[in-house]
């Protein structure tokens, strides 16, 4: 075994059906093994707040080592993990194939799975992760839901904070009046485009389906402009919110249901494209680790692309359709779950194909962490973790960039909140565009 694990990171399947997985004593033993290695290394000190909490806990103990740390102190470390995967993919020298076999994020999932089994994750926390139920309800009552969730609503936001634990100042996604899969009409396909003949089924994702259909519409329009026939499928949420709470059984059910619906499209020559990176990550990488014996899940993982990745693939192999016009200065944040797909800066690559466009790239964690970052217990920590990104975005804004986007729409809005905080509450005059594919659609005049 080579020191430093110079081989590419390899992820092992999550053994969540093994009786030892939820054995409390064995979990504690594994936590101590991993934490001791992390304590001796400390390369991840500047990632999420989990590692500073771990190191402070150890340094403040009687011996300065794990042997005098009580296991009751581990919970805050787990609570701070957002499952961004950056420690596993960009920092840790001891991930598989190294013999130390470290997978910090999946160990945090295991801890949360035990919490779930013991009833330590509240019903309200679990309900907040039920994106399909919440999304369907929010869309049916979009006017009321969007009014109630406004940060400026001094009547409802304190109540939400008290009852749901959602911080009153955290920006929350709006709900669409009509779901994307029901509102979207097939756009005319450009038969003259170099990539004509490709076929895509867009996995809508809960965010495009319920919260920002414009991302989905932009993806379909850009694909059609480039000669790609598109259909839409949304069998179910990818389960990332459930994964964050250790509900691996629910994620497995979602994976098998979605794969069974999407594989027939693949067998008919369609590629699967997801417009949100967390969802693409789940389909491509997490689902096969949770349901490793399911052939449909494996097939789906091999046929799935992130939208930025797919457009970059068209640009490289076929060439983009003509008609792109300058966007001027734009700034793109490469989200953690884009980076976790090991595909490179595809969003930036896609935007650089637009002529006379200056692209500024920010590649660091925004601090948001999905539903984690909006909770009262985490919101200020999320702003702290994302402060370096907010500073870079503010610098780009001062230099003239009026489009600040991220492949993760939630991360993008959190970055704007960070910029607002740096400007003493003054909101930056930034366009409403959240996702780089929306900018590509704008460059085409779509």
ABEGO torsion letter per residue (X at the ends): XBBGGABBBBBBBBBAABAAAABAAAAAAAAAAAAAAAAAAGAAAABBAAAAAAAAAAAABAAGBAAABBAAAAAAAAAABAGAGAAAAAABAABOABAAGBBAAAAAAAAAAAAAAAGABBAAAAAAABAAAAAAAAAAAAAAAAAAABAABAAAAAAAAAAAGBBAABBBBBBBABBAAAABBBBBBBAABAABGBBBBBBAEAAAAAABAAAAAAAAAAAAAAGBBBBBBBABBAGAAAAAAGBAAAAAAAAAAAAAAAAAAAAAGBBBBBABAAAAAAAAAAAAAABAABAAAAAAAAABBBAAAAAAAAAAAAEBBBGBBBAEBBBBBBBAAAAAAGAEBAAAAAAAABBGBBBBBBBBBAGAGEAAAABAAAAAAAAAAAAAAAAAAAAAAAAGBABBBBABAAAAAAAAAAAAAAAGGBBBBBBABABAAAAAAAAAGX
